[in-house]
Amino acid sequence: MKPLSDEPTRIEIDGHHLQCHHCSKEQFHRCRLRRQTASASGMRVDWHEAVAHAFICAHCGFLHEFLTH
């Protein structure tokens, strides 16, 4: 997972500033994650890939993930 931003910044999502769920700080590093999920289709397993936006708290390292639609 490579950060998209070297400098931590404040993040706004739907008009609200993101605040760390663990330490309540507001500075984050941005990165993008790829998630693979499996679903059963009859006797087969189908793999799907989803992209998530991740924000890592610059203070404590807590990871916040948001799936893209």
NURO-927496 format. One record per residue: residue number from 0; residue in three letters; x, y, z of N, C-alpha, C in turn. Coordinates in nm, 4 decimals, padded with zeros to 6 digits. Example, Ala and Ser with C-alpha at 12.3 -4.5 7.8 and 13.67 -1.06 7.14 Angstrom:
BEGIN
pos | code | n.X | n.Y | n.Z | ca.X | ca.Y | ca.Z | c.X | c.Y | c.Z
0 | ALA | 01.3190 | -00.5690 | 00.7800 | 01.2300 | -00.4500 | 00.7800 | 01.3200 | -00.3300 | 00.7800
1 | SER | 01.2850 | -00.2250 | 00.7080 | 01.3670 | -00.1060 | 00.7140 | 01.2900 | 00.0030 | 00.7870
END
This chain:
BEGIN
pos | code | n.X | n.Y | n.Z | ca.X | ca.Y | ca.Z | c.X | c.Y | c.Z
0 | MET | 00.0843 | -00.1161 | 00.0000 | 00.0000 | 00.0000 | 00.0000 | 00.0894 | 00.1231 | 00.0000
1 | LYS | 00.0895 | 00.1953 | -00.1094 | 00.1725 | 00.3141 | -00.1232 | 00.0871 | 00.4389 | -00.1035
2 | PRO | 00.1270 | 00.5280 | -00.0138 | 00.0475 | 00.6488 | 00.0074 | 00.0413 | 00.7348 | -00.1186
3 | LEU | -00.0751 | 00.7955 | -00.1440 | -00.0906 | 00.8880 | -00.2551 | -00.0425 | 01.0272 | -00.2170
4 | SER | -00.0361 | 01.0535 | -00.0874 | 00.0108 | 01.1844 | -00.0422 | 00.1150 | 01.1646 | 00.0668
5 | ASP | 00.2262 | 01.2354 | 00.0562 | 00.3312 | 01.2262 | 00.1580 | 00.2978 | 01.3111 | 00.2797
6 | GLU | 00.2379 | 01.4264 | 00.2553 | 00.2020 | 01.5172 | 00.3646 | 00.0601 | 01.4873 | 00.4124
7 | PRO | 00.0404 | 01.4756 | 00.5434 | -00.0959 | 01.4529 | 00.5927 | -00.1837 | 01.5760 | 00.5693
8 | THR | -00.3106 | 01.5508 | 00.5407 | -00.4059 | 01.6586 | 00.5154 | -00.5384 | 01.6281 | 00.5844
9 | ARG | -00.6242 | 01.7298 | 00.5911 | -00.7607 | 01.7101 | 00.6395 | -00.8426 | 01.6531 | 00.5245
10 | ILE | -00.9332 | 01.5640 | 00.5567 | -01.0155 | 01.4974 | 00.4568 | -01.1610 | 01.5374 | 00.4773
11 | GLU | -01.2278 | 01.5732 | 00.3670 | -01.3705 | 01.6052 | 00.3741 | -01.4473 | 01.5040 | 00.2908
12 | ILE | -01.5496 | 01.4436 | 00.3525 | -01.6336 | 01.3457 | 00.2853 | -01.7788 | 01.3878 | 00.3043
13 | ASP | -01.8465 | 01.4120 | 00.1941 | -01.9870 | 01.4548 | 00.1965 | -02.0083 | 01.5754 | 00.2883
14 | GLY | -01.9167 | 01.6704 | 00.2839 | -01.9306 | 01.7926 | 00.3613 | -01.8900 | 01.7820 | 00.5070
15 | HIS | -01.8359 | 01.6685 | 00.5480 | -01.7933 | 01.6487 | 00.6873 | -01.6440 | 01.6201 | 00.6914
16 | HIS | -01.5730 | 01.6805 | 00.7855 | -01.4303 | 01.6519 | 00.8020 | -01.4147 | 01.5189 | 00.8735
17 | LEU | -01.3295 | 01.4340 | 00.8164 | -01.3031 | 01.3040 | 00.8763 | -01.2234 | 01.3230 | 01.0047
18 | GLN | -01.2649 | 01.2515 | 01.1068 | -01.1962 | 01.2553 | 01.2356 | -01.1643 | 01.1107 | 01.2728
19 | CYS | -01.0436 | 01.0851 | 01.3171 | -01.0010 | 00.9493 | 01.3496 | -01.0917 | 00.8891 | 01.4569
20 | HIS | -01.1365 | 00.7668 | 01.4326 | -01.2239 | 00.6971 | 01.5272 | -01.1496 | 00.6557 | 01.6531
21 | HIS | -01.0190 | 00.6526 | 01.6479 | -00.9408 | 00.6088 | 01.7636 | -00.8903 | 00.7256 | 01.8476
22 | CYS | -00.8285 | 00.8268 | 01.7827 | -00.7643 | 00.9344 | 01.8597 | -00.8268 | 01.0721 | 01.8369
23 | SER | -00.9258 | 01.0814 | 01.7473 | -00.9990 | 01.2062 | 01.7181 | -00.9178 | 01.3125 | 01.6449
24 | LYS | -00.7994 | 01.2793 | 01.5946 | -00.7206 | 01.3758 | 01.5167 | -00.7785 | 01.3880 | 01.3762
25 | GLU | -00.7356 | 01.4904 | 01.3003 | -00.7931 | 01.5183 | 01.1692 | -00.6913 | 01.5263 | 01.0559
26 | GLN | -00.5742 | 01.4679 | 01.0723 | -00.4721 | 01.4676 | 00.9674 | -00.4511 | 01.3246 | 00.9195
27 | PHE | -00.4581 | 01.3059 | 00.7853 | -00.4521 | 01.1714 | 00.7283 | -00.3614 | 01.1659 | 00.6060
28 | HIS | -00.3051 | 01.0482 | 00.5845 | -00.2374 | 01.0152 | 00.4597 | -00.3390 | 00.9417 | 00.3747
29 | ARG | -00.3404 | 00.9697 | 00.2439 | -00.4334 | 00.9044 | 00.1515 | -00.3647 | 00.7879 | 00.0819
30 | CYS | -00.4409 | 00.6825 | 00.0543 | -00.3944 | 00.5759 | -00.0328 | -00.5147 | 00.5031 | -00.0913
31 | ARG | -00.4887 | 00.4198 | -00.1877 | -00.5936 | 00.3436 | -00.2545 | -00.5666 | 00.1950 | -00.2304
32 | LEU | -00.6699 | 00.1208 | -00.1983 | -00.6574 | -00.0226 | -00.1733 | -00.7388 | -00.1000 | -00.2751
33 | ARG | -00.6907 | -00.2165 | -00.3098 | -00.7670 | -00.3084 | -00.3943 | -00.8141 | -00.4229 | -00.3070
34 | ARG | -00.9412 | -00.4517 | -00.3158 | -01.0004 | -00.5600 | -00.2373 | -01.0548 | -00.6648 | -00.3324
35 | GLN | -01.0242 | -00.7903 | -00.3039 | -01.0814 | -00.8993 | -00.3816 | -01.1818 | -00.9712 | -00.2937
36 | THR | -01.3016 | -00.9883 | -00.3467 | -01.4052 | -01.0583 | -00.2738 | -01.4541 | -01.1741 | -00.3598
37 | ALA | -01.5028 | -01.2768 | -00.2946 | -01.5512 | -01.3949 | -00.3653 | -01.7014 | -01.4070 | -00.3446
38 | SER | -01.7673 | -01.4541 | -00.4482 | -01.9094 | -01.4864 | -00.4370 | -01.9322 | -01.6206 | -00.5059
39 | ALA | -02.0236 | -01.6967 | -00.4514 | -02.0522 | -01.8288 | -00.5066 | -02.1547 | -01.8164 | -00.6179
40 | SER | -02.1250 | -01.8827 | -00.7282 | -02.2160 | -01.8851 | -00.8421 | -02.2311 | -02.0311 | -00.8834
41 | GLY | -02.3336 | -02.0955 | -00.8293 | -02.3482 | -02.2399 | -00.8547 | -02.2353 | -02.3145 | -00.7861
42 | MET | -02.1573 | -02.3865 | -00.8638 | -02.0445 | -02.4614 | -00.8085 | -01.9128 | -02.3849 | -00.8231
43 | ARG | -01.9180 | -02.2651 | -00.8826 | -01.7972 | -02.1852 | -00.9051 | -01.7852 | -02.0748 | -00.8011
44 | VAL | -01.6645 | -02.0283 | -00.7852 | -01.6384 | -01.9101 | -00.7035 | -01.5949 | -01.7991 | -00.7985
45 | ASP | -01.6688 | -01.6903 | -00.7994 | -01.6357 | -01.5756 | -00.8835 | -01.5644 | -01.4706 | -00.7991
46 | TRP | -01.4522 | -01.4204 | -00.8510 | -01.3759 | -01.3182 | -00.7811 | -01.4079 | -01.1809 | -00.8387
47 | HIS | -01.4272 | -01.0861 | -00.7509 | -01.4556 | -00.9483 | -00.7903 | -01.3534 | -00.8579 | -00.7241
48 | GLU | -01.3137 | -00.7553 | -00.7965 | -01.2163 | -00.6608 | -00.7415 | -01.2844 | -00.5269 | -00.7170
49 | ALA | -01.2650 | -00.4727 | -00.5996 | -01.3211 | -00.3426 | -00.5644 | -01.2061 | -00.2502 | -00.5242
50 | VAL | -01.2245 | -00.1219 | -00.5466 | -01.1254 | -00.0229 | -00.5075 | -01.1795 | 00.0534 | -00.3877
51 | ALA | -01.0954 | 00.0712 | -00.2878 | -01.1339 | 00.1461 | -00.1687 | -01.0369 | 00.2621 | -00.1503
52 | HIS | -01.0894 | 00.3726 | -00.1037 | -01.0047 | 00.4847 | -00.0643 | -00.9723 | 00.4651 | 00.0825
53 | ALA | -00.8465 | 00.4754 | 00.1165 | -00.8045 | 00.4555 | 00.2544 | -00.7382 | 00.5826 | 00.3056
54 | PHE | -00.7659 | 00.6121 | 00.4298 | -00.7075 | 00.7277 | 00.4965 | -00.6440 | 00.6781 | 00.6252
55 | ILE | -00.5143 | 00.7004 | 00.6375 | -00.4388 | 00.6528 | 00.7526 | -00.4111 | 00.7708 | 00.8434
56 | CYS | -00.4541 | 00.7612 | 00.9673 | -00.4341 | 00.8701 | 01.0627 | -00.2842 | 00.8972 | 01.0793
57 | ALA | -00.2462 | 01.0224 | 01.0635 | -00.1053 | 01.0604 | 01.0751 | -00.0573 | 01.0530 | 01.2197
58 | HIS | -00.1488 | 01.0515 | 01.3153 | -00.1104 | 01.0496 | 01.4568 | -00.0953 | 00.9068 | 01.5105
59 | CYS | -00.1988 | 00.8224 | 01.4898 | -00.1961 | 00.6886 | 01.5508 | -00.1884 | 00.5740 | 01.4500
60 | GLY | -00.2103 | 00.6012 | 01.3199 | -00.2013 | 00.4977 | 01.2180 | -00.3284 | 00.4190 | 01.1952
61 | PHE | -00.4384 | 00.4571 | 01.2599 | -00.5656 | 00.3874 | 01.2407 | -00.6091 | 00.4016 | 01.0950
62 | LEU | -00.6536 | 00.2916 | 01.0342 | -00.6906 | 00.2886 | 00.8935 | -00.8417 | 00.3040 | 00.8784
63 | HIS | -00.8828 | 00.4030 | 00.7978 | -01.0234 | 00.4261 | 00.7662 | -01.0420 | 00.3949 | 00.6182
64 | GLU | -01.1384 | 00.3076 | 00.5839 | -01.1604 | 00.2680 | 00.4447 | -01.2997 | 00.3087 | 00.3988
65 | PHE | -01.3070 | 00.3523 | 00.2718 | -01.4337 | 00.3865 | 00.2089 | -01.4350 | 00.3230 | 00.0709
66 | LEU | -01.5338 | 00.2377 | 00.0432 | -01.5455 | 00.1747 | -00.0873 | -01.5993 | 00.2742 | -00.1883
67 | THR | -01.5511 | 00.2636 | -00.3118 | -01.6026 | 00.3464 | -00.4192 | -01.7221 | 00.2769 | -00.4808
68 | HIS | -01.8083 | 00.3534 | -00.5409 | -01.9283 | 00.2956 | -00.6040 | -01.9122 | 00.2975 | -00.7525
END
